[in-house]
Structure formats: C-alpha cells, structure tokens
Amino acid sequence: MRFINPKIDFAFKKIFGSAQSNDILISFLNAILYEGRSIIESLEILDPYLAPQIAGVKNSYLDVKALLNDGTFVIIEMQVLKVQAFGKRVLYNAAKTYALQLTRGELYQQLRPVIALTLTDFEMFSGHQDVISHFVFKERTRLSDYLQNDIELVFVELPKFKKELDQLENITDKWIYFIKTTGTLDEVPQTMATVPQIQKAFEIANEVSLTQDELNTLQQQEFFAQDQASSVAVGREEGRQEGRQEAQIELIMISLNRLLDQLNPDIERRIQQLSSDQLENLVNDLWGFSNLEELSGWLEDNSQ
C-alpha cells in the first residue's frame, strides 16, 4: 500500500476536512487539544475560506475549519516551510476568525472562542523540547487568565516528536505519529489500527481511494513543496535574495498555470511586482484558489 502524505496541503484537507471526516477530526482534536479526553462530542466542518467583510482586509485560506458542539471555532493549518512572519500570520488568522463572527448590529456577547491549531514541520520555539505548546492571554506578572480568554494558539512541532512506533503511549502520540510518518509507510501499523478513527484515516489516505485528478493535484503540490524547499536552500547558500525571488516567481507561475490553466499577462505582471513577503503569502494561499477571479481578488487585496 501507498499512503498520501498528511503534511501536504491537499492530503491534510482530504483526511481531516472531507465530508466523511467528522469522527476523524473529533478524535484528532481531542487527542491534541485535550490529551485524549472526550471533550469534543460533535462538530461541523466548515468552509475554511475567510472572506473579508471590510474593503482592504486580506483574504485568508486555512486548511480545515470546524465549529465544535460548545460553539468554539477551531482553525487548523499544516505548515511545511518556515517562512517570514509566519507567527504573525497565525495570530492574524485567529484574530480574523474571531472578529468576522459579527456583522453590523450584533453584540459582542455573541462572540465565540477561537482555537488556532498549527502543525509545523519545523521548530518554531527554541529553548524546550515540548512537542505541543498552548498559548493563552495571561497577566504578565501574576499569570492569571484574562476575563474572556477567547483566543488560544496551539502549536505541534513535528521535528520535536522523536518517538518510534513501539514507543507510542497514548492516542496523542499515535495521531502525531500518523501526521509525521504516514507518507513513508507501506502498511497500517497494528498498534495504530486499534483506534477506529486512525484506521479510517489510513483508508482515506490510501492512494487507491483517490481519483486520477486527486492524484494529479497531490503530485503537483508535492513537486511544488520540494522545489520551494530547494529554492529556499539555494537562496540561503548563495545569499542572493533576488535570485531566490526570481526562482520563487517561476515556481508560482508553473503551479498556477497547472492549477488554473493559462494565466493572462496582467496576472503574470502583478505577480512579478510582488515583494518577497507577498510572494511567500501567495505560496501559502495558492492552493486555495479555484479560478482566476479568486487569484485576481487575492492580488488586489495583497498588492496594496
């Protein structure tokens, strides 16, 4: 058997954000957020696209978004490459999810909590080896909670997870192991198959369950991730920001042409005028576009 890599954008959404993924996502979130306790009983998987309600506010594309049975929103993002200002982007998306709950005339009391769960294939926080980190609003000296502690940031740093298969102790370990290693496995480990939701996740991740179009999309994203990582490495070695930016633009153009068919000259011109930070934002968002109109809207919002 061959399994798709959950660290790739398409695969992560397929496994955790599909219509048949509710029980998988409940098990995964209980494991990561609540140490395996059955706190989440049900949820609704939502459209992860955050459309701005105010002119000039950026569009956002998340991997998975869900509304829990207690009214809490959870937004989930899997990030492979370490890019500039990534921590700010996590905070921005959490704040935006919180703020966009209200429309004109609605009361602040109607705001529901937001948990931003971010999985990274790189280390974000130095100085400790904890795989999972939880951040909430605290008073600086007394460390007491803010009255409405409605925004929580949770990070899972995959490189810090060192356990082998025979060392997995609980369902939290098993889900992290699933995310980190599934793309390299050729069979379902017996100790993993004992959890029905993980077994189901392996069934969805089995390449034979994918259509040819889905396999093509997955392959494009894998190639792009590899090329992007190579571009970053070359740029660091050579110390040439301009050369790295040119390579990045070329990779983006190739991927968008495959994804959306032929780009028109105006779109290409606008992409070439983006700054390095804007290009990195486009890399993170490009797989959320389904047509040229969405790409054009993104460029309009992010080129100002």
C-alpha positions in Angstrom: 0.0 0.0 0.0 1.0 3.6 -0.5 -0.4 6.4 1.5 -0.6 10.1 0.8 1.5 12.4 3.0 -0.7 14.3 5.5 1.8 17.1 5.6 0.9 18.1 2.0 -2.0 20.6 1.9 -4.3 18.6 -0.3 -3.8 15.4 1.7 -4.3 17.1 5.0 -7.6 18.5 3.8 -8.7 15.2 2.3 -8.1 13.3 5.5 -9.3 15.8 8.1 -11.6 18.2 6.2 -13.8 15.9 4.0 -17.5 15.3 4.5 -16.7 11.8 5.9 -14.1 13.1 8.3 -16.1 14.3 11.3 -15.2 11.3 13.6 -11.6 11.5 12.5 -11.4 15.2 13.3 -13.1 14.8 16.6 -10.6 12.1 17.7 -7.7 14.1 16.4 -8.7 17.3 18.1 -9.5 15.6 21.4 -6.0 14.0 21.3 -4.1 17.2 20.5 -6.1 19.8 22.4 -7.4 17.7 25.4 -4.8 14.9 25.9 -7.3 12.3 24.6 -10.2 13.2 26.8 -13.6 13.1 25.1 -14.3 16.9 25.5 -15.5 17.4 21.9 -18.6 15.3 21.3 -19.6 16.6 17.8 -18.6 19.2 15.3 -19.4 20.7 11.9 -16.7 21.0 9.3 -17.0 24.5 7.7 -15.7 26.2 4.6 -12.1 27.2 5.6 -12.1 30.3 3.3 -12.2 33.6 5.4 -13.7 36.2 3.1 -13.2 39.8 4.3 -16.2 41.9 5.2 -14.2 45.1 5.0 -12.6 46.5 1.9 -8.8 46.3 2.2 -8.8 43.3 4.6 -6.8 40.3 3.4 -8.4 37.1 2.2 -7.3 34.0 4.2 -7.2 30.4 3.2 -7.0 27.8 6.0 -6.6 24.0 5.8 -9.6 23.0 8.0 -12.2 24.9 10.0 -14.7 23.4 12.3 -17.4 24.6 14.7 -17.5 22.5 17.9 -20.6 21.4 19.8 -19.9 24.1 22.5 -19.7 26.9 19.9 -15.9 27.2 19.7 -14.4 27.6 16.3 -11.2 25.7 15.5 -9.0 26.6 12.6 -6.2 24.2 11.6 -3.2 24.8 9.4 -0.4 22.4 8.4 2.8 24.3 7.5 5.8 22.6 6.0 8.1 25.5 5.2 9.4 28.1 7.7 8.6 31.5 6.1 9.0 35.0 7.3 6.3 36.4 9.7 4.6 33.0 10.0 3.8 33.5 13.7 2.1 36.8 12.8 0.0 35.1 10.2 -1.2 32.5 12.7 -2.2 35.3 15.1 -3.8 37.3 12.2 -5.9 34.4 11.1 -7.1 33.6 14.7 -8.0 37.3 15.3 -9.7 37.5 11.9 -11.8 34.3 12.6 -12.8 35.9 15.9 -13.7 39.3 14.6 -15.6 38.2 11.5 -18.2 36.3 13.6 -20.1 39.6 14.0 -22.0 41.6 11.4 -23.3 45.1 11.9 -25.7 45.4 14.8 -24.7 42.1 16.5 -23.5 42.2 20.1 -20.0 41.4 21.5 -21.6 38.8 23.8 -22.3 36.7 20.7 -18.6 36.2 20.0 -17.5 32.6 20.4 -13.9 31.3 21.4 -11.4 30.5 18.7 -8.6 27.9 18.8 -5.9 28.1 16.2 -4.2 24.8 15.9 -1.0 24.9 13.8 1.2 21.9 12.9 4.7 22.7 11.7 7.3 20.6 10.0 10.0 22.8 11.5 10.8 24.1 15.0 9.1 27.3 16.0 10.2 27.7 19.6 13.7 27.2 20.9 14.7 26.5 24.5 12.5 23.5 25.1 11.5 20.2 23.5 7.8 20.1 24.2 6.0 18.9 21.1 2.7 20.7 21.9 2.6 24.3 23.1 -0.5 26.2 24.2 -0.7 30.0 24.4 -3.5 32.0 26.0 -3.9 35.5 27.3 -2.2 35.9 30.8 -1.5 38.8 33.1 2.3 39.3 32.8 3.4 39.1 36.5 0.6 37.2 38.2 0.0 34.8 35.2 -3.8 35.0 35.8 -6.2 34.5 32.9 -7.8 37.3 31.1 -11.5 37.6 31.8 -12.5 36.5 28.2 -9.7 34.1 27.2 -11.4 33.6 23.9 -8.3 33.1 21.6 -6.0 30.2 22.1 -3.0 29.3 20.0 -1.8 25.7 19.9 1.3 24.5 18.1 2.5 21.0 17.3 6.2 21.0 16.2 6.7 17.7 14.4 10.5 17.6 14.4 10.4 17.6 18.2 8.4 14.3 18.2 11.1 11.6 18.4 9.1 8.5 19.4 9.3 5.4 17.3 6.3 3.1 16.7 7.0 0.8 19.7 7.2 3.9 22.0 3.8 5.3 21.3 2.0 5.6 24.7 -1.4 7.2 24.0 -3.7 8.4 21.3 -2.0 11.8 21.2 1.3 10.1 20.3 -0.5 8.0 17.7 -2.0 11.0 15.9 1.2 12.9 15.8 3.0 9.8 14.5 0.3 9.5 11.9 0.9 13.0 10.7 4.6 12.7 10.7 5.2 9.3 9.2 2.1 8.1 7.1 3.7 9.3 3.8 6.6 6.9 4.4 4.6 3.8 5.5 3.5 0.8 3.3 1.1 -0.7 5.7 -1.1 0.2 8.7 0.8 -0.5 11.9 -1.2 -2.8 14.1 -1.0 -0.6 17.2 -2.5 2.3 15.1 -5.3 0.2 13.6 -6.7 -0.4 17.1 -8.1 3.2 17.0 -11.1 3.1 14.6 -10.7 6.8 13.6 -7.0 6.3 12.8 -7.8 3.2 10.8 -10.4 5.2 8.9 -7.8 8.0 8.3 -5.4 5.4 6.8 -8.2 4.2 4.5 -8.8 7.8 3.2 -5.0 8.2 2.9 -4.7 5.1 0.8 -3.7 6.2 -2.7 -6.1 3.6 -4.3 -9.0 5.6 -2.9 -8.1 8.7 -4.8 -9.3 9.7 -8.3 -6.7 10.4 -11.0 -7.5 14.2 -10.7 -6.8 14.0 -7.0 -3.6 12.2 -7.5 -2.5 14.8 -10.1 -3.3 17.6 -7.6 -1.4 15.9 -4.9 1.6 15.3 -7.1 1.7 19.0 -8.2 1.7 20.1 -4.5 4.4 17.6 -3.6 6.6 18.8 -6.5 6.0 22.4 -5.6 6.9 21.8 -1.9 10.1 20.1 -3.0 11.0 22.8 -5.4 10.1 25.5 -2.9 12.3 23.9 -0.3 15.2 23.7 -2.8 14.7 27.3 -3.7 14.9 28.4 0.0 18.1 26.2 0.5 19.8 27.7 -2.6 18.9 31.2 -1.6 20.4 30.7 1.8 23.6 29.1 0.4 24.1 31.8 -2.2 22.9 34.7 -0.1 21.1 36.1 -3.1 17.6 37.3 -2.3 17.0 38.5 -5.8 17.9 35.1 -7.4 15.7 33.3 -4.9 12.8 35.6 -5.6 13.1 35.0 -9.3 13.1 31.2 -8.8 10.1 31.6 -6.4 8.1 33.6 -9.0 8.9 30.9 -11.7 7.7 28.1 -9.4 4.5 30.1 -8.6 3.8 30.7 -12.2 4.2 27.0 -13.1 1.9 25.9 -10.3 -0.8 28.4 -11.0 -0.7 27.5 -14.8 -1.3 23.9 -13.8 -3.9 24.7 -11.3 -5.9 27.4 -13.2 -4.9 26.8 -16.8 -3.2 29.6 -18.7 -2.6 32.8 -16.7 -3.2 36.1 -18.6 -0.3 38.6 -19.0 -1.9 41.1 -16.5 -1.9 38.4 -13.7 1.7 37.5 -14.5 2.7 41.1 -14.4 1.0 41.7 -11.0 2.7 38.5 -9.5 6.1 39.7 -10.7 5.6 43.0 -8.9 5.0 41.3 -5.5 7.6 41.7 -2.7 9.3 38.7 -1.2 6.9 38.7 1.8 3.9 38.9 -0.5 5.3 36.0 -2.6 5.6 33.9 0.5 2.0 34.7 1.4 0.9 33.7 -2.1 2.8 30.4 -1.8 0.8 29.6 1.4 -2.5 30.6 -0.2 -2.3 29.5 -3.8 -3.8 26.0 -3.4 -7.0 27.7 -2.1 -7.8 29.3 -5.5 -10.3 27.5 -7.7 -10.4 30.1 -10.5 -8.7 33.2 -11.9 -11.2 35.5 -10.3 -10.2 34.4 -6.8 -6.5 34.8 -7.7 -7.2 38.3 -9.1 -9.0 39.2 -5.9 -6.1 38.0 -3.8 -3.7 40.1 -5.8 -5.9 43.1 -5.4 -6.1 42.7 -1.6 -2.4 41.9 -1.2 -0.8 44.4 -3.6 -1.9 47.5 -1.8 
